[in-house]
Amino acid sequence: MQPQELLRQVESDRVRFVSLQFTDILGTIKSVTIPAGQLAEALERGIWFDGSSIEGFARICESDMVLRPDIDTYCVLPWEPLERRRARIICDVCRPDGQPFPGDPRSILRRALAQARDMGYVYNIGAEMEFFLFKKDGQPFRPVPHDVGGYFDFSPRDLASSVRGDIITTLEAIGMKVEMAHHEVATGQHEIDIRFAEALTSADNVTTMRYTIKAIAAAHDLYATFMPKPIFGINGSGMHTHQSLFALTGENAFFDNNDRYHLSPLAYHFIAGQMAHARALTAVVAPTVNSYKRLTPGYEAPVYICWARVNRSALIRIPSYLPGHSTSARAELRCPDPSANPYLAFAAMLMAGLDGIRRQLDPPPPVEEDVYHFDDSRLRELAIATLPGTLEEALNELEQDEVIQQALGEHAYRAFMRAKRAEWDEYRIQVTDWELNRYLETL
């Protein structure tokens, strides 16, 4: 779409306001709203803003930033009333001289995708977003699920079915292709899967899904959370990510019809690269203190660094190949969760895989048994390592991994580490209810 076409579309859609969106280093959505009449100037000159107040951006002495709208991301937000109809456009963040700002997460992913293209590949992502819906019952810190459903459960009187239906309708109105939506294992937990696309589009979709789901939930007097582990003792929410590399000519470079798993040597190198960097990668794809409450054995979350086809305790799973559909050959990374900044997560995942390709790494044999039942001696026998157990441990691993650091770039890496070290330190010194219950009267 050209700028003049966009302006005509905005007029045809009777849009009154345009939200120009971007994310900070943590994935939090930031937005500048302009009247629709100012869009032409924004497309020509960009929108200036102060980057010193944005997490991970610039110091006060170098704070001027420019938003450059990506017109291909234009969409009308369906939940806004006609008299205040609003559209959104996702922006890239640039320096005053027009160069991409190195701390802009979207530009970081663009840079990684450019490296893949230089090697002859397009990186495709399909994300499965899990989340919880809770009642607004006056106790937001002790949420009560609003349904009693289980995995794939259906009840015509279940409010969840109505909410998911409205979410699907809204996402499709925005332009996404929803492949599936269903109740997940835990009470109040749900999943929506979007069709795969090139990673930049998928990252945009993940960002859009998060606030769309929250908006539709609020319309039903519910609230949605993408917190990885909101309730102790039940399954947490992941963002299982299906990945493949396609050749620039359109063929799936992960596919080999003669292989047992229908995977090419390139796919195996990619998998081996992600396994080699898994412990550092986890800091980016599972980036919160709470993420590591999810990454524990027994709740279908991966802890062990291995790969398999049918074993859902493995870090990387190879979904079954659909005969006659070479595009279905892919590798599913199961450790990301929806608290991650998708731009940084996908960039780090891609660079880990490309490192495996460059170094021609081969993965160990698959592990098709339930690794949760292995004792320490069996894990040592198979040389199966584990993911970090805390955010601090993951950050320590990231400090030792140059490939993942380079995926983020020096500016974003330092900003990310500052923010996450501060998060861990704040958590570390808290006195929790568990401690009070355990020690207050006994010590």
N, C-alpha and C positions, 0 to 999 in steps of 0.2 A: 504494500500500500504506500502511495506517495502522500506527502503532507497535504496537498490540496484535496485528495480523495478523503483523507481522514477528516478534514474540516467539513466537507460536505456530509460525511457520515454523522458527525457530531450534531450538525444542524438537523439532519433527517431524524436522528434519535431523540431530538428535543432535549438534549443534555444541558443542564444549567451550570453544573460544576464539574471540574475535573480534578481528581486526586492524583498527584504525581508521587509515586511510591518508590521507596528503596529500603534496604535493610542495613542495620548496623552490624558490627562484627559478631554479635551474639544471635543474629537472626531476627531481632525485633523490628517490626515494620514501622517505618517512618513515612510521614505523608505531608505534602504541601498541597493545599487546595487552592485552585484558581478559578475564577469565573470562566465559563466556556469561551467568552469573547477574548480572553487573554491567551488562548491556546496557540494561536498563530505565531505570536511573538515568542512564546516558550519554545515552539518547535524551531524557530529560526535562531534564537540567541541562547536558549537554555534558561534555567532559573537559578539565580545565585542564592547561596545560603551559607550560614556560619557552621562549619564542620567541627569547631572546637567543642561543641556541646553534644556531639554524637559519639557514643561508645566506640573506641577504636579508630577514630578518624584522625583529626589533626590537633596540633597545639594551637594556642591562641595566636601566636605570632605567625601562623601560616594557615589561617582558618578558612579563607575563601574557597568555596567549592561551587561547582556548577552541575545541575541536574540536566541530563540530556535524555529526553523522552524516547523510548523505543516504541515507535508507532505500531509495530506488529503486536504489541501487548494490549492494545486498546480493547476495552469491553465495558458495557453498561452494567452497573451493579443492580440486579433485579429487585432487591428488597427496598430500594429507596422509592418514596412516593413520587408521582409524576411531577408535582409542582417543585420538587427538589431533586429531580433526576440527576444522578451522579454517575460518571464514568471513572475508570481508573486507567492509568498508563504507568507501567513500570519503567524506571529510569536507570541509566548508568550514571555513575558519579565521576566527574572529571575535575582536573585541576584548571585553573584559569587559562592556561595555555592550550587547553583542549585535550591534553593527554589523559588517559585513564588514571584515576586515582588508585594507587597500589593497595589501599586499604578497603576498597569497595568489593564486597564479597562477590557481586555479579561479575565484576571485571576479573577477579581471581579465577572464577570458573571459566570465563571466556578464554583466559590465557592457557589453562590446562587443555581445553578443547582444541585450541589452536595447535598445541603440541601433538595431540592425537591426529589431527588432520595432516600435519606435516609428515606423520608416519603412515598416512593413507587410510585413516579410520575415523568413523563417527561413533561417538560414545552414546549409547541409548540407555535410558533408565525408565523403569516402571516401579513406582512406589506404592506400597500397601500401608495406608495410614490407619493406625489404631488409636482410639480415643475413648474417653468415658463421658457419659451424659449423667448429670446429677440434678436432683431437685434443688430449687432455691428455697431452703427451709429455714433460713435465718442462721444457719451454722455453716458458713462456707468452708471452715477448716475441718469440719467433720461431716463430709458429704454423705448423703444417703442415696444410693442408686434408685432410679425411678422405675425400674422394671425387675422382673425375676426370671428373665430369659437366660438361655445358655447358648452354646455354640450352634449356629445355624437355626436356632429355635424360631418358630413363627407362631404368633397368636393374633387373631384379628382384633383383639381388645388391647394389644400391647401398644402403648404410646410410641415406643421406639420405632415401630414399622412406619408410622405416620411421619415421624421426624426424619428418618432416613429417606423416605420418599421425597420429602420437601428438599432435603439436601441434594439428592440426585438431580431433581428437576432444576434447582438453582445452578449447580455446577455445569449441567449441560447447557443451560441458558447462557452461561459465561463462555462456553466454547470447549469445555473439557469432555473427553470421552470416558464415561464411567463404565468400567468392565464388570464390576461386582460390588455389592454392598450387603453386609450381613451382620447378625449379632455375633460377637466374639465369645470366648470361653467364660470370661468373668461376668458377673452380674453388673449391668450398666455399661458394658464394654462393647464397642462396635468397630467395624472396619469398612473402609471404602477404598477400592482399588481403581486407579486411573490408568488408561492405556499408555504404554511406553511411548516415549518420544526422545529426541535428542536431549541431553542432560540439562541444557540451559532452559528449555521449555519445561522440562519436568520440575526443575527447581522453582521456576515461576509458579507452576501449578501447585506444588506443595505449599508455598507461601500463601497463595490465594485460597487454597483449601482450608487452611487453619482459621483465617478470619471469616470465611464463608460459613463454615460449620458452627463457629461461635455465634454468628449473626442469626442463623436459622434456629439454633438451640434457644437463644434469647427470645425469639419470637414465640416459642412454645413455653416460655417461662421456665426454661431449664438453663443450665450452663454446661459448656463443654470444656474439657481439659485435655491437653496433650502431655500432661505430666507423666513421666514414664512409669512411676509406681505410686499412685495416689492412695492405695489401700494395702496395708500389710496382710500377707497371707494368701493373696490371690494373684493371678497373672497380671503382669504389667503391660504397658502399651509399647509396641515396637514400631519401626518403620522398615519392614523387610524390603530390600531393594533388589530388584531384578535387573541384571546388567548384561549388555552385549556390545561388542564392537562390530560395526558394519563397514564393509569396504565403501569407498567413495562411489563406486559403481552400483551400490545398493544391495550386494549380497551380504549375508550374515557370516562374518569372518570367524565366528565361534562354532560354526556347524561343520561336522564331518560325518557323513552318512556311514562310513566304515568303522567308526569308533563305537565301543560298547555303550558309552554315554552320549554318543553323537556330538562329541566335542572335538574341536580341532587342536593341534599342538599349540596354536596361539592362545586358545582359551585356557589350556592347562598352564601356560606361562603366566597368563594374567591372574589366574587363581593363586598360583604359587607366590606371585608378587604381593597379593593382598594378605596371604598368610604370613609372609616374611615380615610385613610391616603391621600386623594386626594389633599388637599391643600399643604402639604409638598411634595408630589410626583410630583406636577406640576413643582417645581423648577428644577427637574432632566429631566423631559420629555419635558418641554418647557423652555429651559434654557437661552434664550437670552432676552435682552431688547425688541427686535422686536417681540418676541413670544406673548407678551401681547397686541400688536396692532392687532394680529389675534384673540385672545381670548376676543372678544367683541360680544354682542348680535347682531343678524341680518344677519350674514354672514355664517351660518351653522357651526360655531365653537362652541363647548360646553362651557358654562359658569356655568351652574347650576349642582350641585352634586345630580344627580338622575339617575335612570335607566329606560329603557323601551324597547319595541320591535320596534315599528314603528316611534318613536319620535326621530328625528335626532338632536334635541336640547339637548338631554340627554347626560350626561357624558359617560355612558356605555349603549350600544345598544346591544340587542340580535337579531342577524340576523335570518331570517326565517329558520326553520329546513327543510332539504330536506328529504322527507320520504324515509326510507330504507337506509339512509346514516348517521349512528350515528356519524361519524367523523365530520359532519357539525355542531354539537352542540358546540357553542363557545360564548365568550363575547368579544365585540369590544370596546376597550377603545379609545375615540375620541379626547382626549386632547393632545397627543404627536404631535410634529411637526418634520420635517426633519432636524432641526438644532441640535437635540439632539444627544449625543453620544449613539449609540444604545446599546452598552454593559452596560453602566451605567443605561440607561433607562429600559432595559429589566430586569436587576437585581433588581432594585428598585420596578418595577411593580410586579415581582414575589414575593419578600419578603413581600410586602403589602398584596398580596392575601394569602400567606401562613399564615400570622398573623391572617387573618380572619378565616382560617381553624383551626388553633390552638386554637383560642378563641371561636370557634363555633358562630361567629357573623352572624346575619341575616339582610339582607337589608330591608329597608322600602318598602311599596307597590310601584309598578311601576307607573310612571307618563306618560300617553300616550297622554297628551295634549301638545300643543306648549308652552313651559315654557317661551319663549321670550315675550309672551303676558300677563304673570302674573304680577300683581302689587305687591308691597311690602307686603301688608296684606295677599295676597294669598300665597306668598312664605313662610311667617311666619306660616300660617295655616298648610301648608304641611311640615314645618321644612326643607325646601330646602335651603341649604347653597350655596355659590358661590365660584368659584375658585378665587385665588388671582388676583388682577387687575394690578399688576406691578411685575417686577422681584424682587424688594426689598421686597415686601409683601410676595412673595413666599419663599425667602431666610429666612425671619423671621419665617415662618412656619416650614421650614426645621430645623432651630435651636431648635425647640421644639419637634421634632419627632425622638425618639430614634430608631424606627424600620427602617426608611429610612436611617438614619445615619449609622446604623449597616449594612445595605445592601451595602453601599459604603465602609465601613471600615474606621477606624480613619484616616489613611494616606490620602486616596482619598477624604474623606469628608472635611478635613481641606484644602487640595489643591483646591478642587472645590469651597469652600466658599471663599477662598482668591481671586481666579480668578474672581468669579462672583460679589463679593463685589466691586472689582476694576472696573469691567465693568459697574456696576450701578453708581458708583461715577463718572466715566468719562462721562457717559451719562448725569447725573444729572446736571453737571456744564456747559454743552454745551449751547450756544445761537443758537437757531434754526431759520430757515426761518419763521416758524409760529410765533415765538415771534417778529421777526423783522417786519413782515407784520401787526401784531396785535398792537404793541406798539410803534414802532419807531416814527411815525408821530403823534400819538394821545396822547402821554404822554410828 
